[in-house]
Amino acid sequence: MESILIVDDDINLCSVLKDELIEVGYEAAFVNDGDAVFRFLKNNSVDLILLDLKMPGKDGFQVLREFQEQKIKIKVIVLTAYADVKSAIESAKMGASDFISKPYDFDELLITIRKVLQRDG
């Protein structure tokens, strides 16, 4: 079973999205800030991260930057309410596999998740 980590400071969104993902057959967990991602990954492996860009403390761009610096190979879909072309391009340059705007349509998100998980690398 593939596992997904949701990283977002909106606890309600995390809870709903986690339940939606579990309902369609994924393992899912969430953390609420950028620092917690690295603590979580020390003890758990995941196949995909859904990452918000705007969070207090360490934001999504900083998380992506640290993944690059530490050579952490993990598939990331940026899921953000602050969607613009510049952010999408910047996150792709930093290794994000895809970019989804909030509010998200769950069916579209699911298609993107499946597509990203099927990619090599």
N, C-alpha and C positions, 0 to 999 in steps of 0.2 A: 504494500500500500504506500503510495507516495505521500510525502509530508510537506506541509506548507506552513511557513511562519509568517504571520501578519505583524507588521511593525507600524503602529499608528498611535498617536496620543489620544484619539477618540475611542474611549473604552466601549461605548455603545456600538459603534461601527465594528470594532474588533469582535465583540461578542456575537453580533448578528452574522457577520461574515464567517466566523469560525463555525457556527451552527450550520450555515448554508453549505460550507465545504464538507463538513462531516456528513451531512445528509446525502451528498452525491458521491461519497466514498473515499474522501481524502482524510488523512490524519491532519489535524490543524491545531495550532497553538498561536498565542499572541503575546507580544511584549509592547510596552507603551512608550519606549524611548530608544534612541540610538545606542546608548551605552548598553542597554539590556540585551541587544542583539548579540553582542560579543560574549556576554556572560552565558546566554542561552546556548550559543554554538559551542562553548567549551564542553558541554555535557550532552549535547543533542546534535544529531545530523538532520538536515532538512534537504529536500529536493528543490525547493523554490521559496523565495521570499517575496511577499507583497509589501512594498516599502513606500511609506508616505515621505514626501520631501520636507514639509514644514512641520517641525516638532520642536518643542523647547529642548534646550541642551544641544545634544548632537543631532543635527538634521540629516535627512536622507542623503544629501550630497556628501556630507562628511562620512557617512557609513560607506557609501560607494567608494570614496577616496581611500578609506582604510582597507577595504577589500582589495583594491588594486595594490596598495603599498605592501600588504601582508600576503599578496598572491593567493587570496582566498577565492577559489573558483566555485561560484554558486550562481544559479539562475535567479535573476531579480526582475520583477515587474514593478515599475513605479506606478503607484496608485495615489493620485493627488488631486485636490481641489484647485490647486494653483497650476493648472495646465496651460502652458503656452509653448510655442514652437521652440523658443530658446531653451526652456527647461527640458523639453523632450530631447533636443539635440545634445545638450550638456550631459544628461543622464545616460544617453546611448554611448557617448564618448567615454564615459566612466564605467561602462560595462553592463548597463541595464539591458535586458533582452527586449523589453517592450514598455509601453507607457499607456496608462488608462486614466481617463478623467473621472473625478467624482462629481456628482453622484454617478455611480457605476450601474450598468445594467448587468445583472448577475449572469444571464445567458451569454452576453458578449464577453464578460470577464472569464467565464468558464471556457469558452472557445479559445481565448488567448492563453489561458493557463495550460490547456491541453496542447496547444501548438508549441508553446515554449518548452514544456516538459519533453516533447517528442524530439526536439532539436538535439543534435550532438554537441558535446562540449559544455 
